[in-house]
Amino acid sequence: MGEEKRRCMICGKAMAIKGAICDPCQERIQREAMGRQADLRGQAKKELKKHGINPDSEREKNKVTIKEKEDGRS
C-alpha cells in the first residue's frame, strides 16, 4: 500500500519500508531501549535499598490499601 522501495536511515539497505527505518532495525532499537529501561529500573531499586527503602514492600502496602478502599474499608 504505502510501501515504496527506499533506503533505511539506520542500515542503508534498500527495501520496502513505511517510515524511515526498516522493520529489523526498528525491532533492534526497541529491544535495546527496553534493555536499558530494565537496567535503569534495577539501578533505581538498588539506590532505594541503599537509603533503606524497600520498593517491593512499598508496592505491597499500596496494593493492600487499594483493595481496602475497593472493599469499602477505610
JOJO-V528173 format. One record per pair of residues at least 12 apart in sequence whose C-alpha atoms are under 8 Angstrom apart, sorted by the first residue. I is the first residue (numbers start at 0). J is the second residue. D is the distance in Angstrom with one decimal. If there is no record, write none. Layout:
# JOJO-V528173
[[I;J;D] [I;J;D]]
This chain:
# JOJO-V528173
[[1;17;6.3] [2;15;5.4] [2;16;5.3] [2;17;5.0] [3;15;5.0] [3;16;6.2] [3;17;7.3] [4;16;6.5] [6;19;7.7] [7;19;5.8] [7;20;4.8] [7;21;5.5] [8;20;5.7] [9;24;6.8] [10;24;7.3]]
